[in-house]
Amino acid sequence: MTTPEQRRQDEEALESGEAYQDAEGRRTADPDTAAAHADSEADRNAEQLSRGEVGPGIPESQ
């Protein structure tokens, strides 16, 4: 369990750019890894949109 102090430090790291977090909650301090995570998310989003999904596994209503 994280303490309030640890959560505060985590948030400060994100806000200052010392750490990166993607939409899935993956965190890293490496900008190249963060870019790879963003690319994989973009590919996944494009694939879902091509299938007509507007959210995670939710087909667009007609």
KAURVEN-V802133 format. One record per residue. N is the residue number from 1. OMEGA is omega in radians with two decimals (none if undefined). NEAR is the number of other ideal C-beta (glycine too) atoms within 12 Angstrom. Layout:
n={N | N}
omega={OMEGA | OMEGA}
near={NEAR | NEAR}
This chain:
n={1 | 2 | 3 | 4 | 5 | 6 | 7 | 8 | 9 | 10 | 11 | 12 | 13 | 14 | 15 | 16 | 17 | 18 | 19 | 20 | 21 | 22 | 23 | 24 | 25 | 26 | 27 | 28 | 29 | 30 | 31 | 32 | 33 | 34 | 35 | 36 | 37 | 38 | 39 | 40 | 41 | 42 | 43 | 44 | 45 | 46 | 47 | 48 | 49 | 50 | 51 | 52 | 53 | 54 | 55 | 56 | 57 | 58 | 59 | 60 | 61 | 62}
omega={-3.13 | 3.13 | 3.08 | 3.13 | 3.12 | 3.10 | 3.12 | 3.13 | 3.10 | 3.13 | 3.10 | 3.12 | 3.11 | -3.10 | -3.09 | -3.12 | 3.08 | 3.13 | 3.14 | 3.09 | 3.12 | -3.07 | 3.14 | 3.11 | 3.10 | 3.14 | 3.08 | 3.05 | -3.10 | -3.12 | 3.13 | 3.09 | 3.10 | 3.11 | 3.11 | 3.09 | -3.14 | 3.11 | -3.13 | 3.08 | -3.14 | 3.11 | 3.14 | 3.12 | 3.13 | 3.11 | 3.13 | 3.13 | 3.13 | 3.08 | 3.12 | 3.14 | 3.13 | 3.10 | -3.12 | 3.09 | -3.11 | 3.11 | 3.11 | 3.14 | -3.10 | none}
near={5 | 10 | 9 | 10 | 10 | 12 | 13 | 13 | 16 | 21 | 17 | 14 | 18 | 20 | 13 | 12 | 12 | 18 | 21 | 25 | 22 | 22 | 16 | 14 | 12 | 18 | 19 | 21 | 17 | 14 | 14 | 12 | 18 | 23 | 15 | 17 | 23 | 21 | 15 | 18 | 21 | 16 | 14 | 20 | 20 | 13 | 15 | 19 | 17 | 11 | 16 | 14 | 17 | 14 | 13 | 15 | 12 | 12 | 13 | 13 | 8 | 5}
